Amino acid sequence: MRSIYERAMGSDFGRLHPQIQRRFGFSSRDNVASVGTGIMEEIWHGRPYTLPFLYIGSWRRIMFLEYGRNVPFQIQNYAYLDPLGRETVTWVRTFRANRQRRFDAYMVYSEERSCIIDYLGTHQHLAVDIELSVAPNGGLHLRSGAQRFYEGSIAFSFPLLFSGIADVCEWYDDAKQEFRIEVNVTNKTWGRLFGYKGGFQVEWRAIRQEDILADVLPHRTEKRE
């Protein structure tokens, strides 16, 4: 069974660095998890007027306020079938700065939209279209697009005036023999919101679907894409 990233990228997936192919090439049938541990050399946020965005986002682990240097970091990628039968990959990131913060996201491949959809936060309130491409360094480049808000009977296109565009690159550094990641979230009107960059090592863990801890799963599953 192909991973959701292989499905979204098609033949371009084979142009990624072999280590990146491995990291994004597994599915729920493989019964493995990729758990990265490392250091974010820098976590930053924008000017003071951007803090209300981050404060609100921190309620449901969509964004966070912390900043610092050399911050311990963990990223947990589990592939599982959600209650709707969709192949899903967790992106649960934990930052241990002045206080521990998490940034949770859950990715699926949408046949309807022909792209990856990233559900942000513990309750999957935001559904974001993700464009994937191969970076010049063989890394995976992700850029967010249209966003939709879902809560109960409420559903609307989320205006980018009140959100951010995420630009993410994850690659493998052969010289350092580690994975690298850089994230920049910006708003067209308000400028830079937050971001981070650093490196990590990956531990591959054998795991059965039923053994995935509830702590890394969303509190609710949104069916609307």
trRosetta pair geometry for C-beta under 8 A, 3 or more apart (Angstrom, degrees):
i j d omega theta_ij theta_ji phi_ij phi_ji
1 27 4.6 -99 102 73 108 160
1 28 7.6 -32 91 49 148 72
1 29 4.7 108 27 15 129 138
1 87 7.7 -174 156 -98 127 143
2 6 4.1 -118 -176 87 108 131
2 7 5.3 131 110 -54 123 83
2 27 6.8 96 106 -49 20 135
3 6 4.8 101 54 5 77 101
3 7 7.1 -139 96 -4 44 87
3 24 6.1 166 116 153 157 61
3 25 5.1 -157 -4 -152 136 28
3 26 5.9 55 -82 58 121 21
3 27 5.0 -156 -93 -63 60 83
3 79 7.2 -96 -127 -107 93 146
3 87 7.8 -174 -155 156 45 138
3 89 7.6 39 -167 -60 103 136
4 7 5.6 -53 -151 36 35 115
4 8 6.3 32 153 -18 67 108
4 27 7.6 126 -21 -107 69 91
4 87 5.5 -180 -61 109 103 115
4 88 7.9 38 -37 -106 148 20
4 89 6.1 -136 30 -10 129 117
4 107 6.3 173 96 126 151 102
4 108 6.5 -138 -125 -162 151 31
4 109 4.0 -167 -149 -35 95 107
4 116 6.3 98 146 -107 114 97
5 8 5.7 -54 -144 38 33 109
5 9 6.0 10 163 -2 67 115
5 13 6.5 124 128 -114 86 118
5 24 4.3 -18 44 161 164 114
5 25 7.1 -88 66 -80 115 45
5 89 8.0 -4 -31 -2 98 159
5 116 7.3 9 -95 -74 61 133
5 132 6.6 168 -148 -136 83 166
5 140 7.3 -31 -158 -133 139 143
6 9 6.3 -69 -135 48 24 95
6 10 7.8 99 172 -71 55 14
6 13 4.7 20 -118 -88 64 173
6 24 7.8 158 -39 126 74 89
6 25 6.3 66 -49 -126 117 73
7 10 7.8 16 -178 -63 23 54
7 109 5.0 24 86 -137 134 166
8 109 5.7 -145 -56 -119 96 109
8 115 6.1 64 -138 -147 112 43
8 116 5.1 -19 -89 -40 158 91
8 132 5.3 83 120 26 125 138
9 12 4.4 -107 174 72 98 99
9 13 4.2 123 89 -58 125 83
9 132 5.3 -81 -75 106 99 128
9 133 7.9 156 -121 -101 104 28
9 134 7.8 95 -156 -47 132 89
10 13 6.7 175 78 -6 24 95
11 14 6.0 -41 -176 22 58 113
11 15 7.9 59 136 -20 68 98
12 15 5.4 -48 -166 23 55 117
12 16 7.9 71 143 -34 68 86
12 132 8.0 155 96 117 132 98
12 133 7.2 -61 162 -142 150 50
12 134 5.5 -145 176 -25 103 115
13 16 6.1 -35 -171 2 47 115
13 21 6.7 103 163 -120 85 93
13 24 7.9 -135 -146 100 105 112
13 25 7.5 119 173 -95 125 96
14 21 7.3 40 -117 -105 37 135
15 134 4.7 -23 98 -104 117 166
15 138 7.4 -141 144 -128 68 71
16 20 4.3 -111 166 92 116 118
16 21 4.9 150 85 -60 112 80
16 24 7.4 -43 134 49 171 123
16 134 5.8 -138 -76 -118 68 102
16 138 5.9 105 -164 180 43 74
16 139 7.3 28 -145 -154 89 11
16 140 6.1 8 -122 -67 130 83
17 20 4.4 83 60 8 87 107
17 21 7.0 -151 90 -9 42 84
17 137 7.7 -18 -43 135 125 69
17 138 3.5 89 -49 139 90 126
17 139 6.6 0 4 -73 117 46
17 171 6.5 89 6 -159 141 76
17 172 4.7 -150 115 36 151 114
18 21 5.4 -50 -146 33 34 116
18 22 6.5 35 155 -20 65 101
19 22 5.7 -49 -151 33 34 112
19 23 6.4 32 152 -19 65 106
19 172 4.0 88 69 -81 132 162
19 179 7.2 -151 137 -83 126 89
20 23 5.6 -52 -144 37 35 111
20 24 6.2 -2 166 12 68 110
20 138 6.5 171 14 140 138 86
20 139 6.0 173 -89 -130 153 46
20 140 5.5 174 -175 -26 128 98
20 170 6.9 147 -124 110 109 91
20 171 6.5 -39 -70 -131 132 44
20 172 5.7 -139 -43 -17 86 107
21 24 6.8 -78 -141 55 22 83
21 25 5.0 29 164 -40 65 132
22 25 5.7 -60 -121 32 20 117
22 26 7.7 26 179 -34 54 97
23 34 5.5 102 -145 -140 75 164
23 77 7.4 76 -180 59 84 161
23 170 7.7 -110 102 131 149 131
23 179 7.1 89 -78 -102 159 140
23 202 6.5 -124 -104 -97 109 167
24 140 6.1 80 -22 -61 159 158
26 30 4.3 -93 -159 47 99 156
26 32 5.5 -79 -162 65 158 108
26 34 7.2 152 33 -30 134 109
26 79 5.7 -155 115 -3 87 145
27 30 5.7 114 55 -6 57 100
27 79 5.2 -157 -165 158 28 152
27 87 6.0 -38 -151 -149 102 130
28 31 7.9 42 169 -63 45 50
28 79 4.5 -136 -66 130 57 93
28 80 5.1 102 -111 -118 115 23
28 81 5.3 86 -162 -34 179 78
28 87 6.0 -143 -6 -130 112 83
28 88 7.9 47 -59 43 120 61
28 209 6.3 40 -171 -90 104 114
30 79 7.0 52 41 59 101 138
31 206 6.2 23 132 -161 96 71
31 207 6.1 -164 -179 72 68 46
31 208 5.9 -6 -141 -95 112 47
31 209 7.4 -83 -106 -35 80 70
32 79 8.0 30 68 29 62 109
32 204 5.6 -12 -172 -173 121 95
32 205 6.6 143 -161 75 65 45
32 206 6.0 -41 -102 -101 71 45
32 207 6.7 106 -131 27 21 81
33 76 7.0 -7 175 -167 121 80
33 77 6.5 163 -167 86 72 58
33 78 4.7 -20 -117 -98 111 75
33 79 7.6 -167 -100 13 64 70
33 204 7.4 154 75 -157 46 48
33 205 4.6 -18 57 62 97 101
33 207 4.9 15 -12 18 112 136
33 212 7.7 142 -75 -104 135 95
34 76 8.0 153 88 -158 56 36
34 77 4.3 -5 63 62 97 113
34 202 5.4 -22 -165 -160 93 120
34 203 7.8 146 -157 72 45 45
34 204 6.3 -21 -101 -102 63 66
34 205 7.9 -171 -74 21 18 81
35 74 7.0 -8 -177 -169 88 99
35 75 7.4 172 -155 86 44 52
35 76 5.3 0 -114 -111 83 70
35 77 7.4 -159 -74 31 42 67
35 202 7.0 134 70 -156 39 64
35 203 5.0 -26 68 62 94 94
35 205 5.9 29 1 -7 117 122
36 73 7.8 -16 117 119 96 94
36 74 6.7 159 87 -156 60 49
36 75 4.3 5 53 52 109 96
36 76 7.9 -145 29 -66 68 34
36 77 7.7 42 -6 -1 98 103
36 179 6.2 -69 -128 58 136 139
36 200 4.0 74 170 128 108 137
36 201 6.7 165 -148 82 71 31
36 202 4.9 -35 -90 -93 80 71
36 203 7.7 173 -86 17 30 69
37 72 7.9 -12 -168 -170 84 87
37 73 7.2 157 -154 89 42 60
37 74 5.2 -8 -102 -105 72 82
37 200 5.8 160 77 -157 20 104
37 201 6.2 -23 62 60 74 81
37 203 7.1 18 5 -5 107 109
38 72 8.0 172 102 -151 28 51
38 73 5.4 -23 73 66 68 104
38 178 6.9 114 -111 -172 140 128
38 179 7.6 -144 -28 66 153 87
38 198 6.0 166 120 134 114 111
38 199 5.1 -125 -179 107 148 53
38 200 2.7 -133 -5 -97 130 67
38 201 6.1 137 -71 7 99 62
39 70 5.5 -16 -173 -152 122 60
39 71 6.8 138 -161 64 66 37
39 72 6.3 -42 -103 -98 67 41
39 73 6.2 143 -118 14 14 102
39 198 5.3 -134 106 -169 54 133
39 199 6.7 9 56 57 75 72
39 200 7.5 166 19 -80 42 71
40 43 5.4 53 124 -52 136 94
40 70 7.6 166 79 -129 51 11
40 71 4.6 -19 59 60 100 95
40 72 8.0 -12 17 73 82 6
40 73 4.6 97 -25 -50 95 139
40 95 6.6 -26 17 -123 143 105
40 196 4.7 -21 -161 180 136 119
40 197 6.7 122 -158 75 81 27
40 198 3.6 -137 -118 -12 40 145
41 69 6.4 -10 170 -157 50 78
41 70 6.3 9 -129 -73 45 55
41 197 6.0 -33 50 95 99 80
41 198 4.6 163 -3 -97 71 85
41 199 7.7 41 -29 4 103 80
42 68 7.9 -165 -145 99 42 37
42 69 5.5 -13 -97 -108 62 75
42 196 6.5 -175 96 -143 58 58
42 197 5.7 12 53 47 92 87
42 198 7.3 174 26 -57 53 92
43 66 6.1 13 120 112 141 88
43 67 5.2 -161 104 -137 84 45
43 68 5.5 15 49 45 104 64
43 69 7.7 -156 22 -74 70 33
43 71 5.4 -10 -8 13 124 149
43 95 6.3 80 -85 -156 158 148
43 97 6.4 -93 54 -78 148 136
43 194 7.6 5 180 -175 79 99
43 195 7.7 -167 -147 99 50 40
43 196 4.4 -9 -105 -101 72 106
44 67 5.4 48 -119 -135 33 113
44 192 7.7 -7 117 148 115 129
44 194 6.5 179 95 -148 55 58
44 195 5.8 -4 57 58 92 77
44 196 7.2 168 17 -81 66 55
45 50 6.5 -166 165 95 95 121
45 51 7.1 74 142 -92 140 72
45 54 5.9 -15 -141 -62 136 163
45 65 6.5 -19 -56 -157 162 45
45 66 7.9 138 -30 78 121 25
45 67 5.3 -111 4 -64 90 117
45 193 6.9 -36 -154 157 74 46
45 194 4.4 -18 -108 -98 72 91
46 49 7.9 -58 118 65 109 66
46 50 3.6 46 76 23 120 158
46 190 6.9 87 135 141 163 98
46 191 5.8 142 -144 98 133 97
46 192 4.4 167 -94 96 101 72
46 193 5.0 -49 -14 -112 126 23
46 194 6.6 -92 -13 -56 80 55
47 50 5.6 102 59 0 60 102
47 191 6.9 45 7 71 110 135
47 192 7.9 101 -10 65 77 85
48 51 5.7 -29 -166 -9 49 118
49 52 7.6 -29 -179 12 47 100
49 190 6.9 -139 107 -148 103 109
50 53 5.5 -46 -175 31 66 118
50 54 6.5 57 135 -16 83 106
50 187 7.5 173 -121 19 111 130
50 190 5.6 132 -93 155 94 126
50 191 7.3 -99 -65 70 131 88
50 192 7.5 -70 -58 96 168 53
50 193 5.2 -167 -172 -125 135 63
50 194 7.7 178 135 -42 133 80
51 54 5.5 -60 -148 42 42 109
51 55 5.9 45 155 -27 74 105
51 65 6.5 47 -148 -127 88 104
52 55 5.5 -51 -139 34 33 114
52 56 6.4 30 163 -16 65 104
53 56 6.3 -63 -156 37 25 105
53 57 6.3 20 152 -15 63 115
53 63 6.8 -1 134 71 83 161
53 162 7.4 -180 -113 -174 104 62
53 163 7.9 152 -153 -115 120 31
53 164 7.4 100 163 -38 144 108
53 187 7.6 -135 -97 -43 170 147
53 190 7.4 146 -25 97 147 165
53 193 6.0 -74 96 -140 142 119
54 57 5.5 -58 -145 41 32 113
54 58 6.3 41 155 -32 66 102
54 63 4.8 -110 -130 124 64 121
54 64 6.3 -3 -174 110 101 14
54 65 4.8 127 130 -85 123 66
54 193 6.8 161 -63 178 98 94
54 194 6.1 97 -100 -40 125 134
55 58 5.8 -50 -152 22 29 114
55 59 7.9 45 148 -33 55 88
55 65 6.1 37 -80 -69 64 122
56 59 6.2 -37 -173 1 41 114
57 60 7.3 -83 -169 51 42 78
57 62 4.0 -106 -162 80 89 98
57 63 3.0 33 113 34 148 98
57 64 7.1 -102 103 -46 103 35
57 121 7.9 -127 -163 -84 71 114
58 61 7.2 29 -158 -83 41 34
58 62 7.6 -105 -60 47 22 68
58 63 6.2 -68 -56 86 63 63
58 64 5.0 90 -101 -113 99 56
58 65 5.8 -35 -54 -15 146 91
58 101 7.0 -64 -137 -141 106 115
59 62 7.9 -1 55 16 66 98
60 121 3.8 28 132 -161 107 125
60 122 5.0 -129 -166 29 76 92
60 123 5.7 -68 -150 20 129 97
60 125 6.4 37 124 7 166 125
61 64 7.7 2 -136 -63 51 100
61 101 7.9 160 -123 178 79 74
61 102 4.8 -20 -133 98 123 92
61 103 5.9 178 178 -117 82 25
61 104 4.3 45 122 12 131 100
61 121 5.4 140 70 -133 72 59
61 122 5.2 87 31 -36 116 91
62 103 7.4 35 178 -144 11 74
62 104 7.8 -53 -77 54 43 74
62 120 4.7 67 -127 150 94 115
62 121 4.2 -24 -66 -69 91 104
62 125 7.7 -60 -69 53 136 108
62 126 6.5 79 -128 18 134 132
63 103 7.1 27 -113 -117 25 105
63 164 7.7 92 -87 18 137 134
63 185 7.3 -138 -115 94 116 167
63 193 7.2 -59 -145 148 146 123
63 194 6.2 134 -164 32 108 142
64 95 7.0 176 84 43 160 132
64 101 4.1 90 -145 176 152 146
64 102 7.8 146 -67 59 136 26
64 103 6.1 -99 -14 -69 116 97
64 194 7.2 167 63 171 62 168
65 101 7.7 -168 41 -97 64 150
66 71 7.7 119 136 -126 126 155
66 95 6.2 -177 77 109 142 131
66 97 4.0 143 176 58 138 151
66 98 6.1 -169 -131 31 107 91
66 99 6.8 -147 -84 52 126 73
66 101 5.2 -157 3 -7 131 143
67 97 7.2 119 63 -155 15 156
67 194 8.0 -133 -83 -136 92 98
68 71 5.0 104 86 -65 112 114
68 97 4.5 159 16 -141 139 110
68 98 6.8 165 -55 -29 138 83
71 95 5.4 18 144 -166 132 94
71 96 6.4 170 -179 67 83 56
71 97 4.8 -24 -129 -83 129 80
71 196 7.8 -73 53 -142 128 128
71 198 7.7 -122 55 -52 79 158
72 95 7.6 142 84 -158 56 45
72 96 4.3 -10 68 49 105 116
73 93 7.0 -17 -166 -168 94 92
73 94 7.0 155 -155 82 46 59
73 95 5.8 -7 -105 -105 78 66
73 96 7.5 -144 -67 17 37 80
73 196 7.9 153 -102 154 142 144
73 198 6.1 134 11 81 153 146
73 200 6.3 -100 92 -78 110 123
74 93 7.2 166 87 -151 51 47
74 94 4.6 1 55 51 97 104
74 200 7.9 135 -115 -137 36 142
75 91 6.8 -22 -163 -160 102 67
75 92 7.1 149 -156 78 50 50
75 93 5.0 -11 -102 -100 81 78
75 94 7.8 -166 -73 21 38 68
75 181 7.9 87 -36 -16 156 163
75 200 6.7 138 19 74 108 171
76 90 6.0 -17 109 110 87 121
76 91 8.0 146 72 -153 56 21
76 92 4.4 -16 55 61 103 104
76 93 7.9 -164 19 -71 69 36
76 94 7.9 38 -9 -7 103 103
76 216 5.4 -90 110 -127 143 138
77 89 5.9 1 -163 -178 90 100
77 90 6.0 179 -134 75 36 72
77 91 6.4 9 -95 -93 82 56
78 89 7.1 171 81 -150 38 54
78 90 4.6 21 43 25 83 119
78 207 7.1 -60 -128 85 107 147
78 212 5.3 117 179 -127 156 126
78 216 6.1 94 12 119 134 141
79 87 6.8 -7 -170 -171 99 88
79 88 7.1 158 -152 83 52 46
79 89 5.1 -21 -96 -97 73 79
80 88 5.7 -28 69 65 71 96
80 90 7.6 27 15 -24 106 101
80 209 5.5 125 -131 -138 94 92
80 212 5.7 -68 -73 -2 143 166
80 217 7.7 -48 62 -101 155 106
81 85 5.7 -13 -175 -142 113 38
81 86 6.9 145 -154 65 64 30
81 87 6.4 -36 -97 -90 67 46
81 88 7.0 123 -126 15 17 92
81 209 7.0 -4 25 -139 88 142
82 85 7.2 -51 69 19 65 17
82 86 5.0 -8 38 55 108 88
82 88 4.6 68 -38 -20 103 142
82 106 7.7 84 -79 169 132 135
82 108 7.3 -57 2 -83 133 127
82 221 5.2 147 177 -134 123 140
83 221 5.2 175 34 33 108 159
84 221 6.4 -167 -13 141 103 135
84 223 5.5 143 -86 -111 148 93
86 108 4.7 7 153 -139 130 134
86 109 7.9 -171 -170 47 100 62
87 108 6.6 134 79 -138 58 77
87 109 6.6 5 70 21 107 100
88 106 5.5 -2 -172 -179 116 100
88 107 6.8 147 -157 74 61 45
88 108 5.2 -34 -98 -80 74 88
89 106 7.3 160 76 -157 41 54
89 107 4.8 -19 58 60 93 100
89 108 7.9 168 17 -74 71 42
90 104 7.7 -43 -161 -156 92 82
90 105 7.6 134 -165 82 49 52
90 106 5.9 -24 -105 -104 57 75
90 216 5.4 50 -173 159 166 106
90 217 7.4 -90 -87 -92 132 47
91 103 7.9 -38 124 112 93 86
91 104 7.4 138 85 -163 65 37
91 105 4.2 -12 63 67 110 98
91 106 7.2 -157 23 -72 77 30
91 107 6.6 56 -15 -15 112 106
91 118 7.8 -20 25 -143 136 107
92 102 6.6 -16 -170 -165 83 113
92 103 7.8 156 -157 79 39 51
92 104 5.3 2 -112 -114 75 77
92 105 7.8 -167 -70 34 44 55
92 216 4.9 -113 -14 -143 161 90
93 102 6.6 148 81 -157 53 59
93 103 4.4 -13 62 58 108 97
93 104 7.7 -158 28 -73 67 38
94 100 6.5 -8 -171 -169 98 101
94 101 7.4 161 -153 85 52 43
94 102 5.2 -23 -99 -99 69 81
95 100 7.1 159 83 -153 50 51
95 101 4.9 -11 59 61 100 92
95 102 7.6 179 19 -83 72 32
95 103 7.4 39 -8 -7 108 104
95 196 7.5 -134 -97 -98 138 163
96 100 5.2 -16 -109 -101 67 82
97 100 7.7 152 34 -94 59 29
97 101 6.6 -3 25 10 106 108
104 120 7.4 124 92 -167 66 50
104 121 6.0 75 74 -140 100 16
104 122 5.7 73 60 -70 150 59
104 218 7.2 144 150 -94 133 77
105 118 5.3 -7 -175 -174 121 101
105 119 6.7 153 -161 77 63 49
105 120 5.3 -22 -106 -107 89 60
105 121 7.7 31 -88 -11 58 36
106 118 7.4 140 69 -160 39 53
106 119 4.5 -21 63 60 94 104
106 124 6.4 -46 44 -94 124 108
106 218 5.6 -64 -27 -40 149 122
107 116 5.4 -6 -167 -173 111 112
107 117 7.0 159 -149 81 59 44
107 118 5.2 -22 -95 -100 83 68
107 119 7.5 -169 -77 18 31 72
107 130 7.1 -32 -129 17 115 152
108 116 7.2 153 80 -154 33 63
108 117 5.5 -14 62 58 84 94
108 119 7.4 32 3 -12 101 107
108 225 7.7 -102 82 -110 124 111
109 115 7.7 -148 -148 120 65 20
109 116 5.9 -46 -99 -97 61 60
109 117 7.6 142 -122 14 13 78
110 113 4.0 25 104 37 133 97
110 114 7.0 -57 94 -8 81 20
110 115 6.1 -2 50 60 102 57
110 116 7.4 129 9 -138 85 11
110 117 4.8 62 -31 -20 120 116
110 225 4.8 133 -118 -169 131 147
111 114 7.1 19 -168 -74 29 55
112 225 5.9 135 55 77 128 143
113 117 6.6 87 53 -60 142 109
113 129 6.3 -126 160 -109 142 109
113 225 6.1 -146 -11 141 122 123
115 129 5.3 45 96 -159 143 92
115 130 6.3 174 158 61 106 57
115 131 6.8 -42 -146 -86 131 52
115 132 7.9 167 -154 3 85 91
115 145 8.0 -8 139 33 164 134
116 129 7.6 117 79 -164 57 48
116 130 4.1 -39 84 63 106 114
116 132 6.3 73 4 -32 127 116
116 142 7.9 -55 70 -134 144 111
117 127 5.4 -5 -177 -172 117 96
117 128 6.8 142 -161 68 62 41
117 129 6.3 -36 -104 -96 69 47
117 130 6.9 174 -100 7 17 93
117 225 5.4 -128 -57 -152 169 93
118 127 7.4 148 74 -158 45 46
118 128 4.5 -28 63 64 96 99
118 129 7.9 -105 18 -9 84 1
118 130 5.1 80 -22 -43 110 124
118 144 7.0 -77 41 -109 136 102
119 124 3.8 -6 175 -137 125 97
119 126 7.0 147 -155 82 48 54
119 127 5.6 -19 -97 -100 72 70
119 128 7.8 174 -80 18 24 76
119 218 7.0 -24 114 -78 129 154
119 222 5.9 170 -130 41 135 117
120 124 7.2 122 55 -128 34 42
120 125 7.1 -53 79 58 80 71
120 126 4.2 -11 46 67 111 110
120 127 7.9 -159 10 -76 79 24
120 128 6.3 43 -24 -5 112 119
121 124 6.4 -163 73 -60 81 22
121 125 5.5 -12 64 24 142 92
121 126 6.4 89 7 23 115 94
121 218 7.9 69 106 -130 53 106
122 218 6.0 149 -173 -146 41 69
122 219 4.8 38 156 -2 95 112
123 151 7.8 44 130 -108 128 89
123 218 6.8 135 -100 -177 19 104
123 219 5.3 -34 -85 63 70 111
123 220 5.1 25 -145 38 72 106
123 222 7.9 80 150 -46 60 107
124 127 7.2 35 174 -70 87 81
124 150 7.4 -18 122 68 83 114
124 218 5.3 26 -35 -160 105 156
124 220 6.3 -122 30 87 105 78
124 221 6.5 44 14 -138 157 29
124 222 4.0 -150 119 -3 125 113
125 149 6.0 0 161 -151 87 75
125 150 6.2 -165 -154 61 46 62
125 151 5.7 7 -130 -66 99 97
125 222 7.6 155 -83 -60 21 145
126 147 5.8 -15 -166 -167 103 108
126 148 7.2 144 -155 73 53 44
126 149 6.0 -25 -97 -98 66 65
126 150 7.9 172 -81 22 20 76
126 158 6.4 -20 -126 -15 97 161
126 163 7.6 143 -134 -124 144 140
127 147 7.1 153 78 -156 48 55
127 148 4.7 -17 59 60 98 97
127 150 6.4 36 -11 -3 111 117
127 222 6.5 -132 -62 105 113 142
127 224 6.9 -132 -17 104 156 80
127 225 6.1 -176 -180 -157 152 38
128 144 4.9 -23 168 -150 128 111
128 145 7.1 143 179 55 77 54
128 146 7.4 173 -149 90 53 43
128 147 4.8 -12 -102 -104 81 84
128 148 7.8 -170 -73 22 41 65
128 166 7.8 55 154 22 157 119
129 144 7.1 118 77 -165 55 59
129 145 4.0 -40 83 64 107 108
129 146 4.8 39 14 48 123 81
129 147 7.6 -124 14 -67 74 46
130 142 5.4 -17 -169 -162 113 102
130 143 7.2 142 -158 70 61 37
130 144 6.0 -36 -101 -102 68 57
130 145 7.1 -168 -81 12 19 89
131 142 7.2 144 74 -156 51 48
131 143 4.8 -21 60 63 103 91
131 144 7.8 -170 17 -86 81 9
131 145 5.9 81 -24 -35 102 117
132 140 6.6 -29 -155 -168 99 95
132 141 7.0 136 -160 78 48 59
132 142 5.9 -16 -100 -100 68 71
133 141 4.7 -27 68 66 84 111
133 143 7.8 4 13 5 107 106
134 138 7.0 -23 -172 -134 99 33
134 139 7.6 140 -164 73 55 38
134 140 7.3 -44 -110 -106 48 45
134 141 7.0 56 139 14 4 100
135 138 6.8 -33 74 45 81 18
135 139 4.0 -8 44 62 130 87
135 140 6.9 -30 -4 30 102 5
135 141 4.4 124 -62 -45 91 107
135 169 5.2 72 -75 -142 153 116
135 171 6.1 -86 68 -72 138 120
137 169 7.9 78 46 171 117 128
137 171 4.8 20 104 -144 118 159
138 171 6.2 105 78 -144 71 105
138 172 7.1 -51 99 41 114 88
139 169 5.2 71 114 179 139 90
139 170 5.6 -176 -169 91 110 37
139 171 2.7 -73 -77 -79 121 92
139 172 7.1 168 -91 4 83 57
139 180 7.7 -70 -99 71 141 92
140 169 7.2 166 83 -150 47 52
140 170 5.3 -6 54 58 94 90
140 171 7.4 179 18 -75 56 60
141 167 7.9 -16 -168 -169 91 76
141 168 7.2 154 -158 87 45 57
141 169 5.1 -13 -104 -102 73 85
142 166 7.2 -9 114 114 97 104
142 167 7.7 163 88 -155 59 33
142 168 4.3 -8 60 62 101 107
142 169 7.6 -174 23 -76 68 39
142 170 7.9 19 1 4 107 96
143 165 7.2 7 -172 174 85 99
143 166 7.1 178 -146 91 40 62
143 167 5.5 5 -109 -110 84 68
143 168 7.5 -169 -72 27 43 70
144 147 7.2 27 165 -65 116 103
144 164 7.9 70 64 108 142 66
144 165 5.5 -168 69 -153 98 56
144 166 4.3 66 -7 40 122 88
144 167 7.9 -105 14 -58 80 45
146 157 6.8 -53 -171 -145 102 106
147 157 7.2 106 82 -168 55 64
147 158 4.2 -54 111 57 104 113
147 160 6.9 125 24 -81 118 75
147 163 5.7 -64 54 87 165 170
148 155 6.9 8 174 -169 108 83
148 156 7.1 -177 -154 96 72 28
148 157 5.6 -50 -102 -108 74 48
148 158 6.0 176 -116 -6 13 90
148 224 7.5 -108 121 125 137 112
149 154 7.1 -30 118 128 98 102
149 155 7.1 177 89 -142 60 39
149 156 5.7 -6 54 60 99 74
149 157 7.8 83 13 169 80 6
149 158 4.5 103 -32 -71 99 105
150 154 7.1 155 -153 91 35 69
150 155 5.2 10 -107 -106 75 84
150 222 5.2 114 85 -148 143 134
150 224 5.2 165 -104 60 149 126
151 154 4.8 -3 65 60 82 113
155 224 6.3 -72 -119 142 135 170
158 162 7.1 -105 174 71 89 102
158 163 5.7 60 135 -29 118 142
159 162 5.4 68 81 16 92 96
159 163 7.2 157 94 6 47 98
160 163 5.4 -79 -134 58 45 94
160 164 7.8 116 -161 -81 80 8
160 165 6.9 22 -154 -53 123 90
160 187 7.3 170 159 -141 80 76
160 188 6.6 55 127 6 116 115
161 187 7.5 69 -159 -171 30 112
161 188 7.6 -63 -99 54 53 102
161 189 5.9 28 -140 4 75 139
163 187 7.1 166 96 -106 31 102
164 185 4.1 54 140 172 145 98
164 186 6.0 141 -158 66 97 20
164 187 5.0 -75 -102 -64 73 80
164 193 4.6 -84 -92 12 144 152
164 194 7.9 -80 -79 31 177 77
165 185 7.0 166 76 -152 38 58
165 186 5.7 -25 56 65 89 77
165 187 7.3 147 8 -91 78 37
165 188 7.5 61 -6 -43 121 82
166 183 6.7 -23 -162 -163 98 94
166 184 7.5 148 -154 82 50 45
166 185 4.9 -20 -97 -99 71 86
167 183 7.4 150 80 -156 53 46
167 184 4.8 -14 60 63 101 93
167 185 7.6 -179 20 -80 68 38
167 186 7.4 5 3 10 110 103
168 181 7.2 -14 -167 -166 91 94
168 182 7.3 168 -149 87 48 51
168 183 5.0 -2 -106 -107 84 79
168 184 7.9 -172 -73 27 46 59
169 181 7.2 170 89 -148 51 49
169 182 5.3 2 55 54 93 93
170 179 6.5 4 -175 -179 97 106
170 180 7.0 170 -152 87 52 51
170 181 4.6 -9 -104 -102 84 86
171 179 7.4 164 89 -156 32 63
171 180 5.4 -15 65 60 78 98
172 178 7.6 -173 -151 100 65 26
172 179 5.7 -43 -101 -102 68 62
172 180 7.3 158 -107 14 17 82
173 176 4.2 18 110 39 126 103
173 177 7.1 -71 94 -13 77 16
173 178 5.6 -3 52 60 106 69
173 179 7.5 158 13 -117 81 11
173 180 5.2 69 -28 -25 111 120
173 199 7.0 -48 20 -119 134 126
174 177 6.8 19 -166 -76 32 57
176 180 7.7 82 61 -56 137 109
176 199 6.5 -60 127 -144 146 159
178 199 4.4 58 124 177 133 120
178 200 6.5 155 -178 68 105 21
178 201 5.8 -69 -125 -73 92 68
179 199 6.5 151 82 -157 48 69
179 200 5.3 -28 67 66 101 76
179 201 7.2 151 18 -98 91 22
179 202 6.1 61 -11 -34 133 106
180 197 7.7 13 -179 -172 90 85
180 198 7.4 -156 -145 111 66 27
180 199 5.0 -33 -97 -98 69 82
181 196 7.7 22 108 102 100 90
181 197 6.8 -161 99 -137 56 52
181 198 6.7 -7 57 59 83 61
181 199 7.6 155 16 -96 71 34
181 200 7.3 -1 4 12 112 108
182 195 7.4 23 178 174 69 115
182 196 7.6 -154 -141 99 44 46
182 197 4.1 8 -111 -109 81 104
183 195 4.9 -170 101 -149 70 78
183 196 5.4 16 49 48 105 72
183 197 7.1 -170 23 -70 61 63
184 192 7.2 -62 -166 -133 94 97
184 195 4.2 -3 -104 -102 48 147
185 192 7.7 100 82 -163 54 59
185 193 4.6 -57 107 63 98 112
185 194 5.4 5 51 58 115 66
185 195 5.8 179 13 -70 72 81
186 191 6.4 -68 -152 168 91 32
186 192 5.3 -43 -106 -101 86 48
186 193 6.2 179 -107 3 25 87
187 190 4.1 17 81 47 130 94
187 191 6.4 0 60 39 81 25
187 193 5.6 81 -16 -49 99 111
190 193 6.9 59 100 -76 115 87
192 195 7.2 -65 -167 -5 105 115
207 211 5.2 -136 -167 80 86 118
207 212 6.4 89 151 -72 130 73
208 211 4.6 86 60 3 81 108
209 212 6.2 -35 -167 -4 40 111
212 216 6.5 -94 176 63 95 115
212 217 6.7 97 127 -52 113 109
213 216 5.6 82 74 7 87 95
213 217 7.6 -161 103 -7 48 93
214 217 5.4 -66 -151 37 45 113
218 221 6.1 125 77 -78 126 60
